[in-house]
Amino acid sequence: MELSATAYVILGMVRKEPRSGYEIKALVDNSTRFFWAASYGQIYPELRRLAEAGLIVGSERPTGGRKRTVYEITADGEEELRAWLRQPPQVLETRDEGLLKLFFAGALTREEALEILRAMRAQRLEANARLRAIGEMKGEMELFPRTVLEGGIEITEWYADWCERMEAQILASPEERSS
């Protein structure tokens, strides 16, 4: 059975302790979301597939009258996660709507195009602030998540600076006519 990236996200998230789908999503939103997101629409089908494959096992743990299934990794799931981690990364994908819009910004006025860069910069500064807030807890964080967090902080700082430099460069260049 070939697993999706979301399946490996789930295996990684339940490796340390049992978690519900809701808890996995919350953890993703405050950690891997900055470089690898996963939606509820991805998580719940993958939880079922992983359970059917024997890589995780779910147990009912109702909370406040609500049905709640908590999943934990099995020995086979641990081995699958380790095998995947030992392979070199296969996918390099950056999805950035701002860059996509900037690529086609020749259809806009210069000022409208610059607004795209300004919005991209603001978005990165906001992400940087969120990462720094998470980083205030980094003393409690394991080494590798902390290392990735520090990379995220540096990347968002660089990106915000790049947006500012590109805005200045565009303002200094002769205006092109849209075709």
C-alpha positions as CSV (number, residue, x, y, z in Angstrom):
1,M,0.0,0.0,0.0
2,E,1.4,3.4,-1.0
3,L,0.9,6.1,1.6
4,S,0.3,9.7,1.0
5,A,2.3,12.5,2.7
6,T,-0.8,13.1,4.9
7,A,-0.6,9.5,6.1
8,Y,3.0,10.1,7.2
9,V,2.0,13.4,8.9
10,I,-0.5,11.4,10.9
11,L,2.0,8.6,11.7
12,G,4.4,11.2,12.9
13,M,1.8,13.0,15.0
14,V,0.6,9.8,16.8
15,R,4.1,8.5,17.3
16,K,4.6,10.1,20.7
17,E,1.0,9.8,22.1
18,P,-2.5,8.8,21.0
19,R,-4.5,11.6,19.4
20,S,-7.9,12.1,17.9
21,G,-8.3,13.5,14.4
22,Y,-9.2,16.8,15.9
23,E,-6.0,16.9,18.0
24,I,-4.0,15.9,14.9
25,K,-5.5,18.8,12.9
26,A,-4.8,21.2,15.8
27,L,-1.2,20.1,16.0
28,V,-0.7,20.3,12.3
29,D,-2.1,23.9,12.3
30,N,0.5,24.9,14.9
31,S,3.5,23.0,13.4
32,T,3.8,21.4,10.0
33,R,1.1,23.7,8.5
34,F,3.8,26.3,7.7
35,F,5.4,23.8,5.3
36,W,3.0,20.9,4.9
37,A,-0.7,21.4,5.6
38,A,-3.4,18.8,6.1
39,S,-7.1,19.4,6.1
40,Y,-9.8,17.5,8.0
41,G,-10.9,16.2,4.5
42,Q,-7.5,14.6,4.2
43,I,-6.9,13.5,7.8
44,Y,-10.1,11.5,8.4
45,P,-9.9,9.4,5.3
46,E,-6.2,8.7,6.0
47,L,-7.0,7.7,9.5
48,R,-9.4,5.1,8.2
49,R,-6.9,3.8,5.6
50,L,-4.1,3.6,8.2
51,A,-6.3,1.7,10.6
52,E,-7.4,-0.7,7.8
53,A,-3.7,-1.2,7.0
54,G,-2.9,-2.0,10.6
55,L,-0.5,1.0,10.9
56,I,-2.6,2.7,13.6
57,V,-5.3,1.5,16.0
58,G,-8.2,3.5,17.2
59,S,-10.0,3.3,20.5
60,E,-13.2,5.0,21.6
61,R,-12.6,7.6,24.3
62,P,-15.8,9.7,24.6
63,T,-15.5,13.2,25.9
64,G,-18.4,15.1,27.4
65,G,-20.9,12.8,25.7
66,R,-19.2,13.2,22.3
67,K,-18.0,10.3,20.4
68,R,-14.2,10.5,20.1
69,T,-11.7,8.0,18.6
70,V,-8.1,8.3,19.6
71,Y,-5.5,6.7,17.4
72,E,-2.1,5.3,18.3
73,I,0.7,4.0,16.1
74,T,1.3,0.2,15.9
75,A,4.7,-1.5,15.6
76,D,4.1,-1.8,11.9
77,G,3.2,1.9,11.7
78,E,6.4,2.8,13.5
79,E,8.4,0.7,11.1
80,E,6.6,2.3,8.1
81,L,7.3,5.8,9.4
82,R,11.0,4.9,10.0
83,A,11.4,3.4,6.5
84,W,9.9,6.6,5.0
85,L,12.1,8.8,7.1
86,R,15.2,6.9,5.9
87,Q,14.5,7.7,2.2
88,P,15.7,10.9,0.7
89,P,12.9,13.5,0.1
90,Q,11.2,13.0,-3.3
91,V,9.0,16.0,-3.5
92,L,10.0,19.7,-3.7
93,E,6.8,21.7,-4.0
94,T,6.2,25.2,-3.0
95,R,2.7,26.4,-3.4
96,D,2.5,30.2,-3.1
97,E,-0.5,32.0,-4.5
98,G,1.3,35.3,-4.1
99,L,4.1,34.2,-6.4
100,L,1.6,32.8,-8.8
101,K,-0.3,36.2,-8.9
102,L,3.0,38.1,-9.2
103,F,4.0,35.9,-12.1
104,F,0.9,37.1,-14.0
105,A,0.9,40.7,-12.6
106,G,1.8,42.1,-16.0
107,A,-2.0,42.2,-16.6
108,L,-2.3,44.8,-13.8
109,T,-1.1,48.4,-13.3
110,R,2.3,48.7,-11.6
111,E,0.6,49.9,-8.4
112,E,-1.8,46.9,-8.4
113,A,1.2,44.6,-8.9
114,L,3.0,46.2,-6.1
115,E,0.0,45.6,-3.8
116,I,0.6,41.9,-4.4
117,L,4.1,42.2,-3.2
118,R,3.0,44.2,-0.2
119,A,0.4,41.6,0.7
120,M,2.9,38.9,0.3
121,R,5.3,40.7,2.7
122,A,2.5,41.3,5.2
123,Q,1.6,37.6,5.1
124,R,5.2,36.6,5.8
125,L,5.6,39.0,8.6
126,E,2.4,37.7,10.2
127,A,3.6,34.1,9.8
128,N,7.0,35.1,11.3
129,A,5.1,36.5,14.3
130,R,3.2,33.3,14.7
131,L,6.4,31.2,14.4
132,R,8.1,33.4,17.0
133,A,5.2,33.0,19.4
134,I,5.5,29.2,18.9
135,G,9.3,29.6,19.5
136,E,8.7,31.1,22.9
137,M,7.9,27.5,23.9
138,K,10.9,26.0,22.1
139,G,12.7,25.2,25.4
140,E,10.1,22.4,25.7
141,M,10.4,21.4,22.0
142,E,12.4,18.4,20.8
143,L,15.5,19.2,18.8
144,F,14.2,18.5,15.3
145,P,10.9,20.4,15.5
146,R,12.9,23.3,17.1
147,T,15.4,23.1,14.2
148,V,12.5,23.3,11.6
149,L,10.9,26.2,13.6
150,E,14.2,28.2,13.5
151,G,14.4,27.5,9.7
152,G,10.8,28.8,9.3
153,I,11.6,31.9,11.2
154,E,14.6,32.6,9.1
155,I,12.8,31.8,5.8
156,T,9.9,34.1,6.6
157,E,12.3,36.9,7.5
158,W,14.2,36.4,4.3
159,Y,10.9,36.3,2.3
160,A,9.6,39.5,3.8
161,D,12.9,41.2,3.0
162,W,12.9,39.9,-0.5
163,C,9.4,41.3,-1.1
164,E,10.6,44.7,0.1
165,R,13.7,44.5,-2.2
166,M,11.6,43.5,-5.2
167,E,9.2,46.4,-4.6
168,A,12.1,48.8,-4.6
169,Q,13.6,47.2,-7.7
170,I,10.2,47.4,-9.5
171,L,9.8,51.1,-8.5
172,A,13.3,51.9,-9.8
173,S,12.7,50.1,-13.2
174,P,11.1,51.7,-16.2
175,E,7.4,51.0,-16.4
176,E,6.4,48.3,-18.9
177,R,3.2,48.4,-20.9
178,S,0.8,45.5,-20.3
179,S,0.3,43.4,-23.4
